[in-house]
Every structure is written in structure tokens, then in C-alpha cells.
Amino acid sequence: MQRILILDFGSQYTMLIARRVRELNVYCEIWPCTASMQSIEQWQPAGVILSGGPASVTEQDSPRPPRGVFDLGVPVLGICYGLQVMTEMLGGQVVPGDTREFGKAVVHIDQAEGILGQWQSGGEESVWMSHGDRIERAAPGFVVLARTGDGVQAVVADRERRLYGLQFHPEVVHTPGGAALLGAFVHDLCACEADWTMATFVNEAVAAIREQVGEDGRVLCGLSGGVDSSVAAALIHRAIGERLTCVFVDNGLLRLDEAQDVERIFGEGMGLPLISVDASEQFLGGLAGVTDPEKKRKVIGHAFIDVFDKTANSLEVNYDFLAQGTLYPDVIESVSFKGPSATIKSHHNVGGLPERMKMRLVEPLRELFKDEVRALGLELGLPGYLVHRQPFPGPGLAVRILGEVTKSRCDLVRAADAIVREELEQWPGHRQLWQYFAVLLPVRSVGVMG
């Protein structure tokens, strides 16, 4: 399978680049810009994209890719900082700009060729800029294909070595023709076929799961009823059948009828071995008197581990693997150039379960973005209303209730949330809304406006 490698220099848009490439049905991965040349060569990418980043190449310790990237013999596309670092490393000159350029800009096309093949020579295109430095002198062998109204080099190319650079961001929606540019790079210049689909992924993932688990291995899956764990369970079940057991913990903090839906869809409908545990009293008891959101998360996280561990130990068979719905953004965050983000909130997933239970992880979705997980769910035959349901936090309604969490308050916000969703889902365009839900405020008011 042909694939694109994206080297990350810390841009907020790096994941968006990967999303755009995958939307072209081409597989890609994001690696830190500090990746070794040996590992890059072994991976054999059909093309390389250098992301943007917050640094300046005029600074002494600014990040650099391996020098050999430009000698791989495959097309390379530098975006914003990626263009500037390529220019500087190959003998050009980058200087601080007289003014920083952030936002919408217009570029004038001198030569519509190569990556600009779908644009028109002599025309103008609207793009999105985000840079402070500019190219003073292009590197030897490069020609300028487009400029801004101020004469700043916006697109450059070395035709012979197939090296290209954009001073703007083609991956954002604010660059209307950006998708065409990325398509030209990936399909035309890198000659990648559009063969990255969920149908092919299913076959590859099933084979990988069977190889990892083996002929006799057993997998335990914590099923929440959310999209990620549901799709992971369906995929693993397709691979190993009855050797998967799902544990569903009802913590008393779920949406209306969620527990019944999980049992009906996965237990009765799909025939998955499913153990349902009603631990609502334990969770609500632990939350009594707790009002701090961070403490709520920790109480819920510890309670989940305790319930899951006790349930697993009560089973008659031993399990070798624990399934987890890790997605690609989680993987990227752990290896990104800028390092893991500061902890904003505690993670409420299975946490220390793998180490505590001495189990190995099975993470069949760790290569996928959320929209790809939804597409995979449909490919696996899961019902559309489940696949397209909105993200729901692990701590559930506890973080949608400001103040102390009680059963009566949960019942109230659960009913209100169901009404909100029922009303909005009658609108044909409700899927355009990423999330909508009810929140219980600890105040009395005649109205809330926002």
C-alpha cells in the first residue's frame, strides 16, 4: 500500500493535514520531525509532507528534519514552516518578515504547473496564511510559481527533484482550493492510488487481531456503548468470535435507555458475549458530597477500575488481552514533536487496568480518526444511529451536572437531555451539529442566554 509520511514540527494543523490526505483515500501517518532517517527509509513513503510549526528557522535551535529527506527520491511538500526549513537547509534564505501575515490572503499565479496544475496561470486564489518569516531568496533549483500581492514567495518548486513548498495552509477550509492542491500532490506527483478505504481496513485489521491474539487467546472489552468501544468490539468479534467477552458497567450516569440499548444491540442483536453490571449505587455513593469536577473524574475512574477488575476476576476463564478504543489522535499526542499536552483533566478510560490485571492491550482503532471509526462501524453493519451518536464523556452526566451528583439530579438532566436530542433530531440538518446536550446548573433562573 502506498502511503504518505507527515513530519510534525508542532503545528496546530498537523492532524488536519492527515485528515485531508486520508479523505483522498490515501493512508498517511504523522511522525515527529526528529524521526531518524533510517526509520523513514524503512517505512518507504511514496511522499513526504513537512508540516507548519511555531518556530522560526532564523533561530539557532529551530527544529530540522533529517537532511536525507530531500534525497529520498520521492516528492516532498513543505507547508509554511516546512517550506521555510526546506529553503534554509537547501541553500536559500529566510528572513523575518516586515509584518506578520495571519488570515486570508490572495496569491497571484505565475505558473500553473505541478502542484498548481489545477489552477490557472495569471489567475488569483484565496488562501490562508499564518507566518512571520518569509523567503528572501529561493534555494538553488527552485522557481517561484505564485506570489502574494506584496511579492512574498507563496509557492515554489524544484521540478527536477520534485520538491514543493507552500507558504500558506492548503489543509484548512479557509483555502478553498487547498484540497485540490493536496490531491495533486498525493495522487499526481506521488502517484498514490485511492485505496485506503474501510473495506480494505477491515480485512487488514481482522488479520492483525488474529495474529496478535493467536488461536487460543481471549479478549476482554470494556463496552461503554459509545462509538469507539462499540466499533472496537464489533471488529474484534468479527476476528475472534466467542473468544471476546464484553463487560458493560452501568454507572448510573448514562443517557436515557442507554443500558438497555447496549444490551439489545450487542447482546441480543449481534450475539456478543456480554456481561452487564449494575454498579450505579457504588458510583453514586462515591460521588456523594463531591462537587469539584476533577475529583468527580477521579472518583468515577477509580470506581470503574474497581468494578471492572472484580468482574473480570469473577469469570471462570482467564483473559490474555484487554481491548481499548484508542484512536489515532491519542497516539499522535503521545509522540508529537511538542510532546504530550499539559493535563487539563484526568483521563477516564481504563487507565491502569492493563498493568493491574497483567493483560496486553488490543487497540484495533489506533490508526483511525473519529470520522473513520464511524465509517468503519457502518462497514461492520452497526446501526447508523449508534455509529453517528455524539461523543459522550466517560464520567457521563456527572460532568454535565454542576455541583453534587445525586440520583434525582441525574434523572432530571437525563430526561431534559433526551428531550433536547429528540427535538433537534427532527431537524434534517442535525448531524451538522457536533454536539448538543442539556446541563444542570446549580442555580434558579428565569432564563439563560448564550
N, C-alpha and C positions, 0 to 999 in steps of 0.2 A: 504494500500500500504506500502510495506517495504521500508525503507529509511535509508540513511547513514548521520550522522552528522559529519561535519568537524569543528573542533575548530581551529580558526585562531590565530597564535602567531606573525603575521606580516610578513610572508614570501612573497617574490615576486612571489612564485609559487603556492600560495594557490588556486587561481582561476583555475589554471591549474589542480590541483588535482580534483576539482569539475568537470571540463570539462571531465577528463578521466573517472570518475565514471559515469557520465551521458552517455558517449559514450558506456558504458556497459549496457545501458538501465535501469539504477537504479537511482531513484531520490535521490538527496542529497541537503543539504543546508550548507552554511558557517555561523557560528556564531562566535562572538568574544570569546576568551578564558576566558573572565570574565563572561560569561553566568552563571546564577545561576543553582545549582544542581536541584532545583525544576522544573525549566523550561525544563531542559534536560530530567528529568524523565517523565514529562507530554508529551513531544514530542515523546517518546518511539522509539528511533532509534534502528535499527537492528544491528548497529555497529558504532563505533566512530573512526575518524581519527584525530590525533593530528598533525598539520602542522609543518613545519620548522619555523625558525624565526631568527632574527639578534642578539638576546640577548644571554647571557651566563648564564647557571644555576649556575655558580660559583659566580655570582653577587647577592648581597643581595636582591635587588628589582626586580629580573627577574620574568617574568610572570609565573603563575601556573594555571592549570585547577582545577576545584573542585576535592577534594580528592575522592569523591564518584564515579567519572567516572570509576575508576578501579574496583568498586564493583557493577556495574550495572548488571553484568552477561551476557554482550554482548561482542563480540570481540572488542579489541582496537588495533589500529595500530599507532605507533609513528614514524614519519618521521623526521630524522635529529634532530632538537631541540626537537621535540616531543618525540623522543626516549630518549634523554638525560634527559628531565624533568621527564619522567616516571621512568627512572632508579633512579634518585635522590630522587624522592618522595617515591619510594618503597624500599629504603634502600641500593641502590647501590652507587657507587662512580664515579663522573665525574670530570675530571681534565683538565686543559689547555693542549693542545697538544704541542709536541715539535716543530712541524711545522703545519701550516695551510694547509688544503688539499682542493684545489679548482680545479675542472676539472675532466677529465677522469681518472678512476682508475680500477683496476682489483680485484675482490673478489674471494676467494677460498672457495668452498662449502664443509663444513664438513658433514652436514646432510641435505639432500634434503627432507624436510617434512613440513607439514603445509603450510605456505605461500610460501615456496620454493618447493612445491610439483612438479612443472613442470620443475624444474632444475635438474641437475644430481649431486649426491654425488661424491666428488673428482674432479668435473669439475671447470671451471673458467668462470666468467661472467664479461662483461664490464659494468661499472656503472658510474654515475656522482655524484661526491662528492662536498660538499660546507660546510665545517665546520672547526672550530678552536679547539673546545674541543673534548675530546674522553672519552670513558668509560674505567675507570681503573678497576672497579670491577662490574660485573653484579649484579642486585638486586637478593635477595634470591628467588629461584624457577625458575630462568631463566637459559636457556642453550644457548650457542653460536652455531649458525648454519652456520655462514660464517665469514671470516676474510679477511682483506687486506693482501698484501704481507708483510707489516710491523707489522702484528699481531693485528692491530686495530679491535675491535669487530664491524662487519658490519651488522650482522643480529642476533637478539636474540629472544627468545620465552619462554613464560611461558605456557606450554601446558595445564596445568590444568585450569588456569584462562583465557586462550585464549587471552593472551596479547602478542603483537608482536612489534618489533622495527627494523627499517632500518636506518642505518647511511647515506645512500645515497638517491637520489631522484628518485623514480620509475616513477614519473609523467612526466619527461622530455624525449624528444626523444633521448637524449644522453645516456639513459639507455635502450638499445634495448629490454631487457626482462621485462621492467617495467610494461607494460600493462598486461602481464601475471600474475605478482605478485598482482597487484590491482584486477585483475579478480579473482584470487584465494581467496583473502581476502573477496571481496564483494559477490561473488557467492558461493564459497565453505564454507568458515568459517562463514560468516554472513547469509548464506542461502537465499540471496535476489534473487528473480526472475527477469528476464529481461522484466519487464512490463511497464517501463517508455518509452512511445512512443508518438508521436504527435497525433496519432489517439485517444488514451485514453485522452490526454491532452485536445483535442478539446471538448470532451463531458463534462469533468470536468469544463473547462473554461466557456463554454456556460451556464452551470447550475449556476456557481458562478456569472456571469454577470447578469443573470436574477434575481437572489436572491438580488444582490446589487441594481440594478436599479428599481426593482419592476414591477408591472403590468402596471403602467402609467408613469413611469419615462422616460425622454428624455435625449439623449446624444448628445453633440456637439463635433465634432472631427476636429482638425486642420490637414488636409491632405496635406503632402508635396510632395508626390509622391515617397518618399524614402521607403526603405524596412520596417522599423519599423512602421511608421504610416499607411502604406498600409495594412500590415498584421493585425494590431490592428483594423483598420476599417472593414476589411473583417470578422474578428472574432466577433466583436460587432454586425455587421449587421446580421450575422447568428443567434445571440442570440435574438435580439430585432427588427430586420427588419426595418420598416419605422420610428421607433422612434429614429433612428440615422440620424443625418444630418452632412454632411462633408462640411467644408469650405476650399477651396483651394485658397491660396493667391499667385498670380503671382507677384513676386517682381522684375522681370526684370533681375534676376541674375541666372536664371536656365540654364540647359543644353539645347542643340538644341532639339526643338519639345517636351520638357518635359511637358509643359502646355497642349498641345493637347493630349499627351499620357494619362495624368491623366484623362482628360475629357472623352476620348474614352473608357478607361478601366473601370473606376469606374462609370461614368455616363451612358454611352451607354451600355457597356458590362455587368456590374454587377447590374445595376439598382439602385445604391445607390443614395439617395437624396443628390445632390452635388450643392453647391453654389460656383461659380468661380468668383474671384475678381481680376481684373487687377489693381494692385497698383504700377506698375513699375515706373511711374512718381514720385510718392511720395517717394519711396525708393531711386531712383537715384538722386532726388533733395536733399534729406537729406545727401547723400554721396558726394555732390559736394564740392570739395576742401579738403576732408578728406583723409589723406594718412596713418595715424597711424593704424595698424591692430586692436588694441584693441578698438580704437574709432569707427572703422568701425563696429565691432561686436555690440557695444552698440547702435549705430545709427539704425542698422538693427533690433536689438532686440526690441527697443522702438517702431519703426515703425510697426513691426509685431503685437505687443500688441495693438497698437492704431487701426490698420486696423481690426484686429480680433474682438476687443471689439465693434467697431462701427457696424460691420457687424452683430454680434450677437444681438445687441440692436435693429437693424432694422427689425429683424424677428418678425413675428406675434405671435409666441408661445414662452413660457419660457422653458429654459433648466435647468435641475437639476444637470447634470453631464458634466464634461469635460474629454474627452479621451486623454490619453497621452501614448506615446510609450516607457515608462520607461523599461529598460532591467535589468537583474539581476546584471551585473557589477556595475550599478549605485546604486543599493540597497546595495551591498556589500561595496562599497566605503563609504557609509554614516554610516555604522555600524561597519566597520573593527576595529580591535584592535588598529591599529596605527592611527585611526581617518581619517577624510577626508583629502585628499591631498591639498597642497597649491594651490591656484588658479593660474593656468598657463594661462588660457584665460577665458573670460566670457562665460557663457552658453547661447546658442542662442535658446533654446527650448521655451516653452510657459511661462517660468519664473513666474511672479507674476499673471498670468491670473486667476488661481483658486480663490485666495483671492480677487482680484479686481472684479471679476464677481460673487463672492459668490456662487461658484459651487464646488461640490465634485468631486474628481478625480476617474476616472476609469482607472486602469492600468493593462490590461489583460496579458501583456507580462513580468511583473516584476519578474517572476520566471525563465525566459529563457535567455540563452546565444544567441549570434548573429546567430550561425550556427543552433540552434534550431528554431529560428524565421524563418529562410529560409525554414527549413523542414516543419514548420507549414504552411507557405504560400503555399507550394506545396500541402499539405494535404487539404487546403481550396480551391484549384483549381485556384490559381493565376498563371498567365503565368510565365514560367521559366525565361524569360529574365528580368522580373520585380523583381522576387524573388532573382535572382543572380546578380542584378546590384550592382555596387560598392558603398561604402559609399560616400555620398556627403555632405559637410558641410552645416549647416543651413544658414550661410551667403552666400552660393553659390559661384559664380565666384568672389565675392568681395575679398575673401581671396586668390584667385588664380591670382589676378592682383596686382602686386606690385606698389604702388603709388595710384594716384587718380583713382576713378572708374567713367567711363563715358559710355554712351550707345555705342559709337563706339568701345571702348576698349572691352566692353562685347561682342559685335558682333564678334570681331576679335578672342578672346580667345574661344568663343563658337564654332565657325567654326573650329578652329585649334583642339580643344578637340574632336569634332566629327570625324575629320579625323584620329586622333591618335587612337581613340577607334575602328573605322571601320577597320583600317589596322590590329591592334593587334587581333581583334576578328576573323580574318580569320585564325589565328593560332589555331590548335586544343587544345593546352595547355594553352589558355589564362586565364582560370579560376584558374590556379596555381598562377597567379599574383594577389596579394591582391588589389593593386590599380595602375592605370596608368592614367595620365591626362596631359593636357597642362597648362603651367603657362606663363603669360605675364610679362616679365621683363622690367623695365623702362630704358633699355639701348639698344644701337645698337651694334651688334657684328657679326663677320663673322662666329662664331661657339661657341657652348657651350659644354664642355666636362665634364663628371662626372661619 
